[in-house]
């Protein structure tokens, strides 16, 4: 899993503890966009990702960080699954919007 630890570190640097849901969603959408558009890979169905007909949000800071790192599909799927579980946890605590 190429660059997984670097992606995790970047998430930690970018994480907003006052808006955990927003942080998780920003990264999750960036991961899904990058998997779909840059790596031409399917996202896991449980993510319920539907790509934009206008292409990736490549101006998003999180997407740009991922593009600079250049991770492989396996690392992004692993990280995306962790973000998915984290967002489910936040939702169960009523911290989603």
C-alpha distances in whole Angstrom, upper triangle without the diagonal:
4,6,6,9,11,11,12,15,16,17,19,20,21,22,26,27,30,28,25,26,26,23,21,22,22,18,18,20,18,15,17,18,16,14,18,19,17,14,17,15,17,16,17,21,21,20,23,22,25,24,27,29,29,26,23,24,23,25,23,22,19,18,19,17,14,15,16,12,11,8,7,8,6,5,8,10,9,10,13,14,14,16,18,19,20,22,24,25,26,28,30,31,33,31,30,32
4,6,8,9,10,12,14,14,16,18,19,20,22,25,27,30,28,26,26,26,23,21,22,21,18,18,20,17,14,17,18,15,14,18,18,15,14,17,16,18,18,19,23,23,22,25,23,25,24,27,29,28,25,22,23,21,23,22,20,17,17,17,15,12,13,13,9,8,5,6,9,8,6,9,11,11,11,14,16,16,18,20,21,22,24,26,27,28,30,31,32,34,32,31,32
4,6,5,6,9,10,11,13,14,16,17,18,22,24,27,25,23,24,23,20,19,20,19,15,16,18,16,13,16,17,14,14,18,19,16,15,18,17,19,18,20,23,23,21,25,23,25,24,26,29,28,24,21,21,19,21,20,18,15,15,15,12,10,11,11,7,8,5,8,10,10,7,9,12,11,10,13,16,15,16,19,20,20,22,25,25,26,28,30,31,32,29,29,30
4,5,5,6,9,10,11,13,14,16,16,20,21,25,23,20,21,21,18,16,18,17,14,14,17,15,12,15,17,14,14,18,19,17,15,19,17,18,17,18,21,21,19,22,21,24,23,25,28,28,24,21,21,20,22,19,18,14,15,16,13,10,13,13,9,10,7,9,10,9,5,7,10,8,7,11,12,12,13,16,17,17,19,21,22,22,25,26,27,29,26,26,28
4,5,5,6,9,10,11,12,14,15,19,20,23,22,20,21,21,18,17,19,18,15,16,19,17,14,18,20,17,17,21,22,20,19,22,21,22,20,21,24,23,21,25,24,27,26,28,31,30,27,24,23,22,23,21,18,15,16,17,13,12,15,14,11,12,10,12,14,13,9,11,13,11,9,13,15,13,14,17,18,17,20,22,22,23,25,27,27,29,26,26,28
4,5,5,6,9,10,11,12,14,18,20,23,22,20,21,20,17,16,19,17,14,16,18,15,14,17,18,16,17,20,21,18,18,22,21,22,21,22,25,25,22,25,24,26,25,27,30,29,25,22,21,19,20,18,15,13,14,14,10,9,12,11,8,10,9,12,14,14,10,11,14,13,11,14,16,15,15,19,20,19,21,23,23,24,26,28,28,30,27,26,28
4,5,5,6,9,10,11,12,16,18,21,19,17,18,17,14,13,15,13,10,12,14,12,10,14,15,13,14,17,18,16,16,19,18,19,18,19,22,21,19,22,20,23,22,23,26,25,22,19,18,17,18,15,13,10,11,12,8,7,11,10,8,10,8,11,13,12,9,9,12,11,8,11,13,12,12,15,17,16,17,20,21,21,23,25,25,27,24,23,25
4,5,5,6,9,10,10,14,15,19,17,15,16,16,13,12,14,14,10,12,15,13,12,15,17,16,16,20,21,19,19,22,20,21,19,19,22,21,19,22,21,24,23,25,28,28,25,21,20,19,20,17,15,12,14,15,11,11,14,14,11,13,11,14,15,14,10,10,13,11,8,11,12,10,10,14,15,13,15,18,18,18,21,23,23,24,22,21,24
4,5,5,6,9,10,14,15,18,18,16,18,17,14,14,17,15,12,15,18,15,15,18,20,18,19,22,23,21,21,25,23,24,22,23,26,25,22,25,24,27,26,27,31,30,27,23,22,20,20,18,15,12,15,15,11,12,15,14,11,14,13,16,18,17,13,13,16,14,11,14,16,14,14,17,18,16,18,21,21,20,23,25,25,26,23,23,25
4,5,5,6,8,12,14,17,16,15,16,15,12,12,15,13,10,13,15,13,13,16,17,16,17,21,21,19,20,23,22,23,21,22,25,24,21,24,22,25,24,25,28,26,24,20,18,17,17,14,11,9,11,11,8,9,12,11,10,13,13,16,17,17,14,13,16,15,12,14,16,14,13,17,18,16,18,21,21,20,23,25,25,26,22,22,24
4,5,5,6,10,12,15,13,11,13,12,8,9,11,10,7,10,13,11,11,15,16,15,17,20,21,19,20,23,22,22,19,20,23,21,18,21,20,22,22,23,27,26,23,19,17,17,17,14,11,8,11,13,10,10,14,14,12,15,14,17,17,17,14,12,15,14,10,11,14,12,10,14,15,13,14,17,17,16,19,22,21,22,19,18,20
4,5,5,9,10,13,13,11,14,13,10,11,14,13,11,14,16,15,15,18,20,19,20,23,24,23,24,26,25,26,23,23,26,24,21,24,23,26,26,27,30,29,27,23,21,20,20,17,14,12,15,16,13,14,17,17,15,18,17,20,20,20,16,16,18,16,12,14,16,13,12,16,16,13,15,18,17,17,20,22,21,22,19,19,21
4,6,9,11,14,14,13,15,14,11,13,15,13,12,15,17,16,16,20,21,20,22,25,25,24,25,27,27,27,25,26,28,27,24,26,25,27,26,27,30,29,27,23,21,20,19,16,12,11,15,15,12,13,17,16,15,18,18,21,22,22,18,17,20,19,15,17,19,17,15,19,20,17,18,21,21,19,22,25,23,24,21,21,23
4,6,10,12,11,10,13,11,8,10,12,10,9,13,15,13,14,18,18,18,20,23,23,22,23,26,25,26,23,24,26,25,21,24,22,24,24,24,27,26,24,20,17,17,16,13,10,9,12,13,10,12,16,15,15,18,18,21,22,22,18,17,19,19,15,16,18,16,14,17,18,16,16,20,19,17,20,23,22,22,18,18,19
4,6,9,8,7,10,9,6,8,11,10,9,12,15,14,15,18,19,19,21,23,24,24,25,27,26,26,23,23,25,23,20,23,22,24,24,25,28,27,25,22,19,19,18,15,13,11,15,16,14,15,18,18,18,20,19,22,22,22,19,17,19,18,14,15,17,14,12,15,16,13,13,17,16,14,17,19,18,19,15,15,17
4,5,5,6,9,8,6,9,12,11,12,14,16,16,18,20,21,22,24,26,26,26,28,30,29,28,25,26,27,25,22,24,23,25,25,26,29,28,27,23,20,21,19,16,14,13,17,18,16,18,21,21,21,24,23,26,26,26,22,21,22,21,18,18,19,17,14,17,17,14,14,17,16,14,16,19,17,17,13,14,15
4,5,5,9,10,8,10,13,14,14,16,18,19,20,22,24,24,26,28,29,29,30,32,31,30,27,27,28,25,22,25,24,27,28,28,32,31,29,26,23,24,23,19,18,16,20,22,20,21,24,25,24,26,25,28,28,27,24,22,23,22,19,19,20,17,15,17,17,13,13,16,15,12,15,17,14,15,11,13,15
4,6,9,9,9,12,14,14,16,17,19,20,22,23,25,26,28,29,30,31,32,34,32,31,28,28,29,26,24,25,25,27,28,28,32,31,30,27,24,25,23,20,19,18,21,23,22,23,26,27,26,29,28,30,30,30,27,25,26,25,21,21,22,19,17,19,19,15,14,17,16,12,15,17,14,14,10,12,13
4,5,5,6,9,10,11,13,14,16,17,18,20,21,23,24,26,27,28,29,30,29,28,25,25,25,23,20,22,21,23,24,24,28,27,26,23,20,22,21,17,16,15,19,21,20,21,24,25,24,27,26,28,27,27,25,22,23,22,19,18,19,17,14,16,16,13,12,15,14,10,12,15,13,12,9,9,10
4,5,5,6,9,10,11,12,14,16,16,18,20,21,22,24,26,26,27,28,27,26,22,22,23,20,18,20,20,22,23,24,28,27,26,23,20,22,21,17,17,15,18,20,19,19,23,24,23,25,23,25,25,24,22,19,20,19,16,15,16,14,11,13,13,9,9,12,11,8,11,13,12,12,8,9,11
4,5,5,6,9,10,10,12,14,15,16,18,20,21,22,24,25,26,27,25,24,20,20,20,17,15,16,16,19,20,21,25,25,24,21,19,21,20,16,17,15,17,20,19,19,22,24,23,25,23,25,24,24,21,19,19,19,16,14,15,13,10,11,12,9,7,10,10,7,8,11,11,10,7,6,8
4,5,5,6,9,10,11,12,14,15,16,18,20,21,22,23,24,26,24,23,20,21,21,19,16,17,16,18,19,19,23,22,21,18,16,18,17,13,13,12,15,17,17,17,20,22,22,23,22,24,23,24,22,19,19,20,16,15,16,15,11,13,14,12,9,13,13,10,12,15,14,13,10,8,9
4,6,5,6,9,10,11,12,14,16,17,18,20,21,22,23,24,23,23,19,20,21,19,16,18,17,19,19,20,24,23,21,18,16,17,16,12,12,10,13,15,14,15,18,19,19,20,20,22,21,21,19,16,17,17,14,13,15,13,10,12,14,11,10,13,14,11,13,16,16,15,12,11,12
4,6,5,6,9,10,10,12,14,15,16,18,20,20,21,22,21,20,16,17,18,16,13,15,14,17,18,19,23,22,21,17,16,17,17,14,13,11,13,16,15,14,18,19,18,20,18,20,19,19,16,14,14,14,11,10,11,10,6,8,10,7,6,10,11,9,11,14,14,14,11,10,12
4,5,5,6,8,10,10,12,14,15,16,18,19,20,21,19,18,15,16,16,14,11,12,11,14,15,15,19,19,18,15,13,15,16,12,13,10,12,15,15,15,17,20,19,20,19,20,19,19,18,14,15,15,12,10,12,12,8,9,12,10,8,11,13,11,12,15,16,15,12,10,10
4,6,6,6,9,10,11,12,14,16,16,17,19,20,19,19,16,17,18,17,13,15,13,15,14,15,18,18,16,13,11,12,12,8,9,7,9,12,12,12,15,17,17,18,17,19,18,20,17,14,15,16,13,11,14,14,10,12,15,13,11,15,16,14,15,19,19,18,15,13,13
4,6,5,6,9,10,10,12,14,15,15,16,18,17,17,14,15,17,16,13,15,13,15,15,16,20,19,17,13,12,12,13,9,9,6,8,11,10,9,12,14,14,15,14,16,15,16,14,11,12,13,9,8,11,11,8,10,13,11,11,14,16,15,16,19,20,20,17,15,16
4,5,5,6,9,10,11,12,14,15,15,17,15,14,11,12,14,12,9,11,9,12,13,14,18,18,16,13,12,14,15,12,12,9,10,13,13,11,14,17,16,16,14,16,14,15,13,10,10,11,9,6,9,9,6,7,11,10,9,12,14,14,14,17,19,19,16,14,15
4,5,5,6,8,10,10,12,13,14,15,14,13,11,13,14,13,10,11,8,10,9,11,14,14,12,9,9,11,12,10,11,9,8,12,13,11,13,16,16,16,15,16,15,16,15,11,12,14,12,9,12,13,10,10,14,14,12,15,17,16,16,20,21,20,18,15,15
4,5,5,6,9,10,10,11,12,14,14,14,12,14,16,16,12,14,11,12,11,12,15,14,12,8,7,8,10,7,9,6,5,9,9,8,10,13,13,13,13,14,13,15,14,10,12,14,11,9,13,14,11,13,16,15,14,17,20,19,19,23,24,23,20,18,18
4,5,5,6,9,10,10,11,12,11,11,9,12,14,14,11,13,10,12,12,14,17,17,14,10,11,11,13,11,12,8,7,10,10,7,10,13,12,11,10,11,10,12,10,6,8,10,8,6,10,11,9,11,14,14,14,17,19,19,19,22,24,24,21,19,20
4,5,5,6,8,10,10,11,9,9,6,9,11,12,8,10,7,9,8,11,14,15,12,9,10,12,14,13,14,11,9,13,14,11,12,16,15,14,13,13,10,12,12,8,9,12,10,7,10,13,11,11,15,15,14,16,19,19,19,22,24,24,22,19,19
4,6,5,6,8,9,10,10,10,9,12,14,15,12,12,9,9,7,9,11,11,8,5,7,8,12,10,13,10,8,11,13,10,11,14,15,13,13,14,12,15,14,11,12,15,13,11,14,16,14,14,18,18,17,20,22,22,22,25,27,26,24,21,21
4,5,5,5,6,8,9,10,10,13,16,17,14,15,12,13,10,12,14,14,10,7,9,9,12,11,12,10,7,9,11,8,8,11,11,10,10,10,9,12,12,9,11,14,12,11,14,16,15,16,19,19,19,21,24,23,24,27,28,28,26,23,24
4,6,6,5,6,5,7,7,10,13,15,12,14,11,12,10,13,15,16,12,10,12,12,16,15,16,13,10,13,14,10,10,14,13,11,10,9,7,10,10,7,8,12,11,10,13,15,14,15,18,19,19,21,23,24,24,27,28,28,26,24,25
4,6,6,5,5,6,7,11,12,15,12,13,9,10,7,10,12,13,10,8,12,12,16,15,17,15,12,15,16,13,13,16,16,14,13,12,10,13,14,11,11,15,15,12,15,18,17,16,20,21,20,22,25,25,25,28,30,29,27,25,25
4,6,5,8,9,11,14,16,18,16,16,12,12,9,10,11,11,7,6,10,10,14,14,16,15,11,13,15,12,11,15,16,13,13,13,12,15,16,13,14,17,17,15,18,20,19,19,23,24,23,25,27,27,27,30,32,32,29,27,26
4,6,8,11,12,16,18,20,18,18,15,15,12,14,15,14,10,9,11,10,14,14,15,14,10,11,13,10,8,12,12,10,11,10,10,14,14,12,14,17,16,15,18,20,19,20,24,24,24,26,28,28,29,32,33,33,31,28,28
4,5,9,11,14,17,19,17,18,15,15,13,16,17,17,13,12,15,14,17,17,18,16,13,14,15,12,10,14,13,10,9,8,7,11,12,10,11,15,15,14,17,19,19,19,23,24,24,25,28,28,29,32,33,33,31,29,29
4,7,10,13,15,18,16,17,14,14,12,14,15,15,12,12,15,15,19,19,20,18,15,17,18,15,14,17,17,14,13,11,9,13,15,12,13,16,17,16,18,21,20,20,23,25,24,26,29,29,29,32,34,34,32,29,30
4,7,10,12,15,14,14,12,13,12,15,16,17,14,13,16,17,20,20,21,18,16,18,19,15,15,18,17,14,13,10,7,10,12,10,10,13,15,13,15,18,18,17,20,22,22,23,26,27,27,29,31,32,30,27,28
4,7,8,12,11,11,10,10,10,14,16,17,15,14,17,18,21,20,22,19,17,20,20,17,17,21,20,17,15,13,9,11,14,11,10,13,15,12,13,17,17,15,18,21,20,21,24,25,24,27,29,29,28,25,26
4,6,8,7,8,7,9,10,14,16,18,15,14,16,17,20,19,20,17,15,19,19,16,17,20,19,17,15,13,10,11,12,10,7,11,12,9,10,13,13,12,15,17,16,17,20,21,21,23,25,26,24,22,23
4,6,6,8,8,11,13,16,19,21,19,17,19,21,24,22,23,20,18,22,22,18,20,23,21,20,17,15,12,12,13,11,8,10,12,9,8,12,12,10,13,15,15,15,18,20,19,21,24,24,23,21,22
4,5,5,7,10,12,16,18,21,19,18,20,22,25,23,25,22,20,24,24,21,23,26,25,23,21,19,15,15,17,15,12,14,15,12,11,14,14,11,14,16,15,15,18,20,18,20,23,23,23,20,21
4,5,8,11,14,18,20,23,21,20,21,23,25,23,24,21,21,24,24,21,24,27,25,24,21,20,17,16,17,15,12,13,14,11,9,12,12,8,10,13,12,11,14,16,15,16,19,20,20,17,19
4,5,9,12,15,18,20,18,16,17,20,22,19,21,18,17,21,21,18,20,24,22,21,19,18,15,15,16,13,10,12,12,8,8,11,10,7,10,12,10,10,14,15,14,16,19,19,18,15,17
4,6,10,13,16,18,17,16,17,20,22,20,22,19,18,22,23,20,22,25,25,23,22,21,18,18,19,16,14,16,16,12,12,15,13,10,13,15,13,13,16,17,15,17,20,20,19,16,16
4,6,9,12,14,13,12,13,16,19,17,19,17,15,19,20,18,19,22,22,21,19,19,16,17,18,14,13,15,15,11,12,15,13,11,15,16,14,15,18,18,17,20,22,21,20,17,17
4,7,9,12,11,11,13,16,18,17,20,18,16,20,21,19,20,23,24,22,21,21,18,20,20,17,16,19,18,15,16,19,17,15,18,20,17,18,22,21,20,23,25,24,23,19,19
4,6,8,7,8,10,13,15,15,18,16,14,17,19,17,17,21,22,20,20,19,17,19,20,16,16,19,18,15,17,20,18,17,20,21,19,21,24,23,22,25,28,26,25,21,20
4,5,5,7,9,12,14,14,17,17,14,17,20,18,18,22,23,21,22,22,20,22,23,19,19,22,21,18,20,23,20,19,23,23,21,23,26,25,24,27,29,27,26,22,21
4,6,9,11,13,16,16,20,20,17,19,22,21,20,24,25,23,24,24,22,25,25,22,22,25,24,21,24,26,24,23,26,27,25,26,30,29,27,31,33,31,29,26,24
4,7,9,11,13,14,18,18,15,17,20,19,18,22,24,22,23,24,22,25,25,22,23,26,25,22,25,27,24,24,28,28,25,27,30,29,28,32,33,32,30,26,24
4,7,8,11,12,16,15,12,14,17,16,15,18,20,18,19,20,19,22,22,18,20,23,22,19,22,24,22,22,26,26,24,26,29,28,28,31,33,31,29,26,24
4,5,8,9,12,12,9,11,14,12,12,15,17,16,17,17,16,20,19,16,17,20,18,16,19,21,19,19,23,23,21,24,26,25,25,29,30,29,26,23,23
4,5,6,9,10,7,9,12,12,12,15,17,16,17,19,18,21,20,17,18,21,19,17,20,21,18,19,23,22,20,23,26,24,24,28,29,27,25,22,21
4,5,8,9,6,6,10,10,9,11,14,14,16,17,18,21,19,16,19,21,19,17,21,22,19,21,24,24,22,25,27,26,27,30,31,30,27,24,24
4,6,9,7,7,10,12,11,13,15,16,18,20,21,23,22,19,21,23,21,19,23,23,21,22,26,24,23,26,28,26,27,31,31,30,26,24,23
4,6,5,6,9,10,11,12,15,15,17,19,19,22,20,17,19,21,18,16,20,20,17,19,22,21,19,23,24,23,23,27,27,26,23,21,20
4,5,5,6,9,10,11,12,14,16,19,19,21,19,16,19,20,17,17,20,20,17,19,22,20,20,23,24,23,24,27,27,27,23,21,21
4,5,5,6,9,10,11,12,13,16,16,18,15,13,15,16,13,13,16,16,13,16,19,17,17,20,21,20,22,25,25,25,21,20,20
4,5,5,6,9,10,11,12,14,14,17,15,12,15,16,14,13,17,17,15,17,20,19,18,22,23,22,23,27,27,27,24,22,22
4,5,5,6,9,10,12,15,16,19,16,14,17,19,16,16,20,20,18,20,23,22,22,25,26,25,27,30,30,30,27,25,25
4,5,5,6,9,10,14,15,17,14,13,16,17,14,15,18,18,16,19,22,20,21,24,25,24,26,29,29,29,26,24,25
4,5,5,6,7,10,12,13,11,9,13,14,11,12,16,16,14,17,20,19,19,23,24,23,25,28,28,29,26,24,25
4,5,5,8,11,12,15,13,11,15,16,15,15,19,19,18,20,23,23,23,26,27,27,28,31,32,32,29,27,27
4,6,9,12,15,17,14,13,17,18,16,17,21,21,20,22,25,24,25,28,29,28,30,33,33,34,30,29,30
4,6,9,12,14,11,11,15,15,14,15,18,18,18,21,23,22,23,26,27,27,29,32,32,33,30,28,29
4,7,10,12,10,10,13,15,14,15,18,19,18,21,23,23,24,27,28,28,30,32,33,34,31,29,30
4,7,8,6,7,10,11,11,12,15,16,16,18,20,21,22,24,26,26,28,30,31,32,29,28,29
4,6,6,6,9,10,11,12,14,16,17,18,20,21,22,24,26,27,28,30,32,33,31,29,30
4,6,5,6,9,10,10,12,14,15,16,18,20,21,22,24,25,26,28,30,31,29,27,29
4,6,5,6,9,10,11,12,14,15,17,18,20,21,23,24,26,27,29,30,29,27,29
4,6,5,6,8,10,11,12,14,16,17,18,20,21,23,24,26,27,29,27,25,27
4,5,5,6,8,10,10,12,14,15,16,18,20,21,22,24,26,26,24,23,24
4,5,5,6,9,10,10,12,14,15,16,18,20,21,22,24,25,24,22,24
4,5,5,6,9,10,11,12,14,16,17,19,20,21,23,25,23,22,24
4,5,5,6,9,10,11,12,14,15,16,18,20,21,23,21,19,22
4,5,5,6,9,10,10,12,14,15,16,18,20,21,19,17,19
4,5,5,6,9,10,11,12,14,15,17,19,20,19,17,20
4,5,5,6,9,10,11,12,14,15,17,19,17,16,19
4,5,5,6,9,10,10,12,14,15,16,14,13,16
4,5,5,6,9,10,11,12,14,15,14,12,15
4,5,5,6,9,10,11,13,14,14,13,16
4,5,5,6,9,10,11,13,11,11,14
4,5,5,6,9,10,10,9,8,11
4,5,5,6,9,10,10,9,12
4,5,5,6,9,9,9,13
4,5,5,6,5,6,10
4,5,5,5,5,8
4,5,7,8,12
4,6,8,11
4,6,8
4,7
4
